[in-house]
Amino acid sequence: MAEQQRNKNADAVFKTLCETLDDRHWKYDAHPEDNVVHFIVGGEDIPMEFVIHVDPEKELVRMMSQLPFAFGEDKRVEGAIATCQATYQLADGSFDYDFKTGKIIFRMTSCFRGSLISKELIAYMIGCSCYTVDEYNDQFLMIDKGMLSIEDFFKKD
């Protein structure tokens, strides 16, 4: 019975997610069988890809954006420092950094255990995630390309 209720709640959250995107008139790919939505947003400099997964088992909404580049081997330490500092500055969400590959993923989650998620919360997650990724993706790329030093990155905040 508990699993049935979690699935029912996840379906309701997934429906709310799609309705929120529809309200914005955004194009997206919905995969209701997997509770996944994928969309692309044009940023100031770099297009941003997002995947939102509604997880019925953990009762979470996970919003993620993998940045379309990876830090080169010679810039991995700077990448670790920059993503750590950026995450420290955030009020919500985090940058996950894989030191072995240099890849960065932005992640934001919200729990719907014992409740349902509103359109307003979904809109907040989308807006906050888009703003955050757009704010930092070009700075991370400039660090990787040697156009921004880690010292200058720290001075920006």
C-alpha angles and dihedrals in degrees: 000000000000091000090051091053092048090052091048091050091047090052090052092049091047090051090050090050092053092045090052091053090045090052088057091047090234123158114236142158112240122198104185092176088065097028089238132137124188126193141158125224124195109236129196091269111356129035111245125219120205134189121191118194124189104208111201094187096055093027092231138133109217120194115190138175122188110205112238095240139045130221112259118244091258091054101043095105091050088047091054092049094046096048091046091051093045092051090048089057095051125101092200136014129019144234113241113205127197106206093194094057103021091232122146128204125185112215135188125173139186129189124227098184108140093001144048128248119244129222087249092060092047089049089050092051092049095045095045093045094048092048093047097047091045091049095053110024095080092044091053090048091050090051090050092049093047093247094116124038121219088242091057090046089058091050092057093074 
